[in-house]
Amino acid sequence: MESGISKILHVHLAGLKDNYIPGDLSPTRRYFARDVIQPEITAQHGLIQVPKGPGLGVEVDEDALKYFAIDHPIIDGGTRFGAKHEFD
Protein backbone atom coordinates (compact mmCIF):
# COMPACT_ATOMS: atom_id res chain seq x y z
CA MET A 1 0.00 0.00 0.00
CA GLU A 2 1.15 3.49 -0.78
CA SER A 3 0.37 6.83 0.78
CA GLY A 4 -1.28 9.57 -1.23
CA ILE A 5 2.09 11.16 -2.04
CA SER A 6 3.21 8.29 -4.25
CA LYS A 7 -0.33 7.48 -5.41
CA ILE A 8 -0.87 11.02 -6.73
CA LEU A 9 2.38 10.64 -8.68
CA HIS A 10 0.87 7.52 -10.30
CA VAL A 11 -2.22 9.57 -11.18
CA HIS A 12 0.00 12.09 -12.98
CA LEU A 13 1.93 9.32 -14.76
CA ALA A 14 -1.29 7.59 -15.83
CA GLY A 15 -2.39 10.85 -17.45
CA LEU A 16 0.62 10.85 -19.78
CA LYS A 17 0.28 9.68 -23.38
CA ASP A 18 1.43 6.08 -23.99
CA ASN A 19 1.64 5.12 -20.32
CA TYR A 20 0.46 1.53 -20.34
CA ILE A 21 1.25 0.29 -16.84
CA PRO A 22 0.23 2.82 -14.17
CA GLY A 23 0.79 2.07 -10.50
CA ASP A 24 -1.86 2.13 -7.77
CA LEU A 25 -4.77 4.28 -8.96
CA SER A 26 -7.21 3.64 -6.13
CA PRO A 27 -8.98 6.36 -4.14
CA THR A 28 -7.58 7.26 -0.73
CA ARG A 29 -10.46 5.69 1.16
CA ARG A 30 -9.90 2.26 -0.37
CA TYR A 31 -7.08 1.67 2.15
CA PHE A 32 -7.02 4.66 4.51
CA ALA A 33 -9.59 6.55 6.54
CA ARG A 34 -7.11 9.43 6.52
CA ASP A 35 -4.20 10.10 4.18
CA VAL A 36 -1.20 12.42 4.30
CA ILE A 37 -2.33 14.59 1.36
CA GLN A 38 -5.13 17.07 0.82
CA PRO A 39 -7.29 16.93 -1.12
CA GLU A 40 -7.57 13.17 -0.90
CA ILE A 41 -7.72 11.09 -4.07
CA THR A 42 -11.28 10.37 -5.15
CA ALA A 43 -12.83 8.65 -8.16
CA GLN A 44 -15.95 9.95 -9.87
CA HIS A 45 -17.60 7.49 -12.28
CA GLY A 46 -14.35 5.51 -12.48
CA LEU A 47 -12.18 8.56 -13.22
CA ILE A 48 -9.57 10.31 -11.08
CA GLN A 49 -8.89 13.97 -11.88
CA VAL A 50 -5.21 14.90 -12.29
CA PRO A 51 -4.53 17.89 -9.98
CA LYS A 52 -3.48 21.09 -11.73
CA GLY A 53 -1.67 22.93 -8.93
CA PRO A 54 2.10 23.38 -8.57
CA GLY A 55 4.24 20.28 -8.00
CA LEU A 56 2.00 17.25 -7.66
CA GLY A 57 -1.02 19.52 -7.12
CA VAL A 58 -1.70 18.46 -3.54
CA GLU A 59 -0.62 19.62 -0.09
CA VAL A 60 1.02 17.41 2.53
CA ASP A 61 -1.15 17.19 5.64
CA GLU A 62 1.57 17.78 8.26
CA ASP A 63 -0.71 16.76 11.15
CA ALA A 64 -1.53 13.43 9.48
CA LEU A 65 2.15 12.87 8.70
CA LYS A 66 3.07 13.43 12.35
CA TYR A 67 0.24 11.11 13.45
CA PHE A 68 1.41 8.23 11.24
CA ALA A 69 5.17 8.70 11.67
CA ILE A 70 7.00 6.29 13.94
CA ASP A 71 9.95 8.62 14.43
CA HIS A 72 10.53 12.33 13.89
CA PRO A 73 14.24 12.76 13.10
CA ILE A 74 15.46 16.24 12.27
CA ILE A 75 18.17 16.39 9.62
CA ASP A 76 19.95 19.72 9.59
CA GLY A 77 23.29 20.62 8.03
CA GLY A 78 24.62 17.06 8.03
CA THR A 79 23.76 16.38 11.67
CA ARG A 80 21.22 13.82 12.68
CA PHE A 81 20.24 12.97 16.23
CA GLY A 82 23.01 15.26 17.43
CA ALA A 83 25.83 13.27 15.77
CA LYS A 84 27.88 14.64 12.88
CA HIS A 85 27.79 12.50 9.74
CA GLU A 86 29.98 12.96 6.72
CA PHE A 87 28.42 12.18 3.39
CA ASP A 88 30.49 11.04 0.40
C-alpha positions as a Markdown table, in Angstrom:
| # | Residue | x | y | z |
|---|---|---|---|---|
| 1 | Met | 0.0 | 0.0 | 0.0 |
| 2 | Glu | 1.2 | 3.5 | -0.8 |
| 3 | Ser | 0.4 | 6.8 | 0.8 |
| 4 | Gly | -1.3 | 9.6 | -1.2 |
| 5 | Ile | 2.1 | 11.2 | -2.0 |
| 6 | Ser | 3.2 | 8.3 | -4.2 |
| 7 | Lys | -0.3 | 7.5 | -5.4 |
| 8 | Ile | -0.9 | 11.0 | -6.7 |
| 9 | Leu | 2.4 | 10.6 | -8.7 |
| 10 | His | 0.9 | 7.5 | -10.3 |
| 11 | Val | -2.2 | 9.6 | -11.2 |
| 12 | His | 0.0 | 12.1 | -13.0 |
| 13 | Leu | 1.9 | 9.3 | -14.8 |
| 14 | Ala | -1.3 | 7.6 | -15.8 |
| 15 | Gly | -2.4 | 10.8 | -17.4 |
| 16 | Leu | 0.6 | 10.9 | -19.8 |
| 17 | Lys | 0.3 | 9.7 | -23.4 |
| 18 | Asp | 1.4 | 6.1 | -24.0 |
| 19 | Asn | 1.6 | 5.1 | -20.3 |
| 20 | Tyr | 0.5 | 1.5 | -20.3 |
| 21 | Ile | 1.2 | 0.3 | -16.8 |
| 22 | Pro | 0.2 | 2.8 | -14.2 |
| 23 | Gly | 0.8 | 2.1 | -10.5 |
| 24 | Asp | -1.9 | 2.1 | -7.8 |
| 25 | Leu | -4.8 | 4.3 | -9.0 |
| 26 | Ser | -7.2 | 3.6 | -6.1 |
| 27 | Pro | -9.0 | 6.4 | -4.1 |
| 28 | Thr | -7.6 | 7.3 | -0.7 |
| 29 | Arg | -10.5 | 5.7 | 1.2 |
| 30 | Arg | -9.9 | 2.3 | -0.4 |
| 31 | Tyr | -7.1 | 1.7 | 2.2 |
| 32 | Phe | -7.0 | 4.7 | 4.5 |
| 33 | Ala | -9.6 | 6.5 | 6.5 |
| 34 | Arg | -7.1 | 9.4 | 6.5 |
| 35 | Asp | -4.2 | 10.1 | 4.2 |
| 36 | Val | -1.2 | 12.4 | 4.3 |
| 37 | Ile | -2.3 | 14.6 | 1.4 |
| 38 | Gln | -5.1 | 17.1 | 0.8 |
| 39 | Pro | -7.3 | 16.9 | -1.1 |
| 40 | Glu | -7.6 | 13.2 | -0.9 |
| 41 | Ile | -7.7 | 11.1 | -4.1 |
| 42 | Thr | -11.3 | 10.4 | -5.2 |
| 43 | Ala | -12.8 | 8.6 | -8.2 |
| 44 | Gln | -15.9 | 10.0 | -9.9 |
| 45 | His | -17.6 | 7.5 | -12.3 |
| 46 | Gly | -14.4 | 5.5 | -12.5 |
| 47 | Leu | -12.2 | 8.6 | -13.2 |
| 48 | Ile | -9.6 | 10.3 | -11.1 |
| 49 | Gln | -8.9 | 14.0 | -11.9 |
| 50 | Val | -5.2 | 14.9 | -12.3 |
| 51 | Pro | -4.5 | 17.9 | -10.0 |
| 52 | Lys | -3.5 | 21.1 | -11.7 |
| 53 | Gly | -1.7 | 22.9 | -8.9 |
| 54 | Pro | 2.1 | 23.4 | -8.6 |
| 55 | Gly | 4.2 | 20.3 | -8.0 |
| 56 | Leu | 2.0 | 17.3 | -7.7 |
| 57 | Gly | -1.0 | 19.5 | -7.1 |
| 58 | Val | -1.7 | 18.5 | -3.5 |
| 59 | Glu | -0.6 | 19.6 | -0.1 |
| 60 | Val | 1.0 | 17.4 | 2.5 |
| 61 | Asp | -1.2 | 17.2 | 5.6 |
| 62 | Glu | 1.6 | 17.8 | 8.3 |
| 63 | Asp | -0.7 | 16.8 | 11.2 |
| 64 | Ala | -1.5 | 13.4 | 9.5 |
| 65 | Leu | 2.1 | 12.9 | 8.7 |
| 66 | Lys | 3.1 | 13.4 | 12.4 |
| 67 | Tyr | 0.2 | 11.1 | 13.5 |
| 68 | Phe | 1.4 | 8.2 | 11.2 |
| 69 | Ala | 5.2 | 8.7 | 11.7 |
| 70 | Ile | 7.0 | 6.3 | 13.9 |
| 71 | Asp | 10.0 | 8.6 | 14.4 |
| 72 | His | 10.5 | 12.3 | 13.9 |
| 73 | Pro | 14.2 | 12.8 | 13.1 |
| 74 | Ile | 15.5 | 16.2 | 12.3 |
| 75 | Ile | 18.2 | 16.4 | 9.6 |
| 76 | Asp | 20.0 | 19.7 | 9.6 |
| 77 | Gly | 23.3 | 20.6 | 8.0 |
| 78 | Gly | 24.6 | 17.1 | 8.0 |
| 79 | Thr | 23.8 | 16.4 | 11.7 |
| 80 | Arg | 21.2 | 13.8 | 12.7 |
| 81 | Phe | 20.2 | 13.0 | 16.2 |
| 82 | Gly | 23.0 | 15.3 | 17.4 |
| 83 | Ala | 25.8 | 13.3 | 15.8 |
| 84 | Lys | 27.9 | 14.6 | 12.9 |
| 85 | His | 27.8 | 12.5 | 9.7 |
| 86 | Glu | 30.0 | 13.0 | 6.7 |
| 87 | Phe | 28.4 | 12.2 | 3.4 |
| 88 | Asp | 30.5 | 11.0 | 0.4 |
